[in-house]
């Protein structure tokens, strides 16, 4: 079982502003703040942003993080929030029957080219 995931970012301040908005629909907030790393979560830090100034953002680098949402409305809200703060669209909210008939997800690309998915299962 996975406990937490980390994403490398070049500008921690810009990424904090981005993820504060993007993660709010999931009920995530900053729980741990250090000089070079920030931990987001509900009860404990599940998603970390780690400052990596030397990182060269590369689209399609293979990294992909998927976060679970409580319902379709949260998936939709995260997607809209992300696009409003500069994310690139990588897949609008909708059902993905190729994964599972109940799989409802959206995909965005953050400021550092990290692919972030949000999913819920509609039963």
C-alpha positions, 0 to 999 in steps of 0.5 A: 500500500502506498503511504505518500507520493512526492512531486518535484517542482522548480518553484515552490511558491508558484506550486504552493499557490497552484496546489492550494487551489487544485487540491481544495476540492478534495479537502486537502490542505497544507499540513507540513511546511518546510523550507524546501518541501510541503506536505498536503493531505486531510489528516496526514501528508499524502502528497508532497511537493519537493523543491528541485530547482535543477529539474527540467520539466519534460512532458510525457516523462512517465510520471503520473499521480492519481488522487481519489475523489469522493464523487463526480462533483469533486473530480469536476471541481478539481479539473476546473480549479486546475485549469483556472490556475494554469494547468494544461488539460490532459483529459476532461472529466468523464467516464473511462470504460476502458478501465472500468464502467464506473471509472470517472476521472479527469487528467491535468498537467501541472506547472512542472509537467507532472500528470495528475489524475483525479478519480472516483468510482460511480456505482 
